[in-house]
Amino acid sequence: MKKTLLIVCLSALAFSCKDKAPKETKEAEATAENTIKEEPKENEWTVLFDGSNLDNLKLYGNNNAIENWKIEDDALVFYPPTDRPKDTYYNLVTKEEYTNFVLSIEWKISEGGNSGIFWGIKDDGTYGQPYETGLEVQVLDNKNHPDAKNGTDRQAGALYDMVEPSKDATKPVGEWNTAVITINHKTNKGSSVLNGVTVAEFPLNGKDWDNLLKNSKFNGWDGFAKYKTGKIGVQDHGNIVSYRNIKIKELD
């Protein structure tokens, strides 16, 4: 009798374990699935430059080997040439084109330096410079570059010559600044965030945009801001400048 009872108990225990295992497995699988679902926010970003190579970038206007931009300590550093040929510039642009996006990029300017971050660039040989078509968020040493004295809409973080920054959110020369630029034509909203501060917001079309354009140096320019879809670029303005951790998230 005892032997029979023992067999029954062992059978019940085995059945219980057998029934429990799939439940635990399903719970583990569900947890893993939820983890995967919670992860993708970072995966939505496309890395344009991480310090390892220049595969996603090219010189504006040609497909020559990239000159005067060097990778140093995971940063992309521009050294202006001392023997620059006349009318030769070394602006860098992405190989791909973008329309609606969030761009995150870190920059560090040299003392008295000037550069810029562009989007909406037409790179088909029609125009000589990225600024002829692309809008720009200014990169500048606000204290030492003379352009900062030409109006606050030419200071770091500004939509260049169009929308001034709400404040000077820059870090001292030699330190890294983080810029986040959002362009969304579907909502007609653009913004420039510098070191966590929203320093400029602007429309991308309509009457308010027309007024901004009318009161800027770009009024009457044939190709300026005409291309919703275009390349993203960083500027050779003749000064040492560094960029790093460049990534983009396309918006639906």
DOVOTOR-679509 format. One record per residue (C-alpha): x, y, z; residue in three letters. Coordinates in steps of 0.02 Angstrom, whole numbers, plus 50000, padded with zeros to 5 digits. Layout:
N
XYZALA...
***
This chain:
252
500005000050000MET501405011950047LYS502295007649886LYS500735011549785THR500505028149876LEU502315032849841LEU502095029249656ILE500525040049650VAL501405054549737CYS502915053649621LEU501775053249469SER500825068549532ALA502445077849565LEU503105073749391ALA501475079449313PHE501555095549414SER503335099349357CYS502905095149178LYS501425107049184ASP502435120849268LYS503915120949149ALA502995127348996PRO502205141349100LYS503915147249162GLU504585146048985THR503145156248919LYS503425169449054GLU505275170449011ALA504875171948827GLU503605185648862ALA504875195148967THR506175193748828ALA504895199448701GLU504435214548807ASN506275218748828THR506525218448641ILE504995229548618LYS505675242048744GLU507405242548664GLU507195249648490PRO507245268048533LYS509125267948515GLU509035256248367ASN508005269048272GLU509565279848258TRP510705278248109THR512515281848150VAL513315293548023LEU514985294848111PHE515595285448265ASP517455288948254GLY517915273148159SER517715277947976ASN517045290547849LEU515995278147752ASP514385288447763ASN515195304947710LEU515925312947555LYS516605329547496LEU515275341347432TYR515305343047244GLY516435328347203ASN516885310547246ASN518725313447278ASN519595306447431ALA519135316347586ILE520505328947621GLU520935339247775ASN519695330047887TRP520565318348008LYS519925305648133ILE520705309248302GLU520115301448466ASP518435296548389ASP518175314348326ALA518115321248150LEU519315336148146VAL519495348748005PHE521205356647977TYR521105370747850PRO522495369347720PRO523835382747717THR523985381447528ASP522135380947482ARG521835381947295PRO520725396447244LYS518865393147263ASP519185376047339THR518245370647494TYR518145354547591TYR516355354147653ASN515755336847703LEU514035329947665VAL513125313647691THR513005301447549LYS511155299147585GLU509755311947579GLU508505315347718TYR506835324247734THR506095323447910ASN507305319248048PHE508125322148215VAL510005324948201LEU511135323448352SER512915329648336ILE514285335648453GLU515425349848403TRP516965358648470LYS517575374848392ILE519325382148396SER519655399448467GLU518935412348349GLY518225398448242GLY516695397048131ASN515785382248053SER514015376348027GLY512825361648014ILE511765361047856PHE510265351247792TRP509245351547632GLY510845352247529ILE510745349347342LYS512335340547287ASP512155338047101ASP513455350047032GLY512225364347007THR512795374547157TYR514525378747217GLY514265378647405GLN513105369547527PRO512465386147596TYR511715390447426GLU510335377747457THR510485371547636GLY509875379747794LEU511165381147932GLU511285380348120VAL512775390848166GLN514345383848249VAL515385398148319LEU516535404848452ASP515325418248508ASN516615427948606LYS518015429148480ASN517315427448304HIS516785444048224PRO515205436448149ASP514465435748324ALA514505454848324LYS513485455648163ASN511875450648250GLY511315437348373THR510545427548230ASP512325423348179ARG512835416148347GLN512995397848393ALA511355388348389GLY510475401148279ALA509585396948118LEU510915406848029TYR510405424747985ASP508585420448015MET508165415648196VAL509225421148343GLU509535409548490PRO508505412848646SER510105412648748LYS511965408848734ASP511985390548785ALA513745387148721THR515135379648825LYS516855387748831PRO517975385948679VAL518845369048682GLY517375360048762GLU516105349048675TRP514365355548636ASN512885344448594THR511695350248457ALA510035341948418VAL509175348248262ILE507395342848220THR506635345748049ILE504855340048017ASN504005346547860HIS502415337147901LYS502145347448059THR503005362947987ASN504165363648136LYS506035365048153GLY507075367348310SER508865369548369SER509315362748541VAL511025366748610LEU511675357948766ASN509905353548818GLY509185370948789VAL507945374248649THR508765389948580VAL507795391948416ALA506145386248343GLU505565390348168PHE504295386048033PRO504825377747871LEU503495384947755ASN502025396847753GLY501865415547788LYS502965415447942ASP504335406747845TRP504145418747700ASP504385433347819ASN505965425647891LEU506665422947718LEU506185440447660LYS507155448347803ASN508715437747781SER510245438547668LYS509525423747572PHE508045433247502ASN508025430747314GLY509285416547313TRP508765404347178ASP509005387747267GLY509005392247451PHE507855381247558ALA507005374547402LYS507385356247435TYR506425347447573LYS507455331947538THR509325334247535GLY510985330047612LYS511635334847783ILE513335342947796GLY514645351447903VAL515565366847846GLN517335371347800ASP517395389647851HIS519285390447858GLY519455386448044ASN519855371048147ILE518265362548203VAL517855345348274SER516295334548264TYR515865317848343ARG514445305948385ASN513435310448231ILE511795300948217LYS510105303448138ILE508335297148169LYS507145298448022GLU505365303748065LEU503825295847987ASP
***
